[in-house]
Amino acid sequence: MNPYVRDRINRKLDSLSDERLYQILDYVEFLESKYAEKSAPVANVFTRFAEGVEDKLRAGGVAVSTVSETMGFLNKAMGVLNGVAQTTMAVAGDVVNAAKTAADQVGALPPDAAPSAPPAPPTVPPTVPPTVPPTVPPTPPSAAA
């Protein structure tokens, strides 16, 4: 997009009310559906959710000021959720790196590498219980005659 045209459009939009901006958004979405030369970039899940909520509120006849205020709250919440998601990804990456380092230090194979051959079971001779001769009680001398 031509940056000069974008700046000019933004200057014009700054002077309009939220109600008129929603009309312009509808018109731009219509133009996009009819004449777009390339597809719009895919928005993340939080943005798609917020836009869905916004569209439902507008379709339900909710006042423009209420929609704008609601979207402000949703945008703040999305900022927090995006921060949480980024932090979670960073922590997960750290855990994976720590696991790889520990595996390297121990000499173990990484989880994605299969061993070339299974280790042979240890050879242990079978254990035979010791044979003990049965013990016969001694015979008393008086019973021998």
Secondary structure, 3 states (H helix, E strand, C coil): CCHHHHHHHHHHHHCCCHHHHHHHHHHHHHHHHHHCCCCCCCCCHHHHHHHHHHHHHHHCCCCHHHHHHHHHHHHHHHHHHHHHHHHHHHHHHHHHHHHHHHHHHHCCCCCCCCCCCCCCCCCCCCCCCCCCCCCCCCCCHHHCC
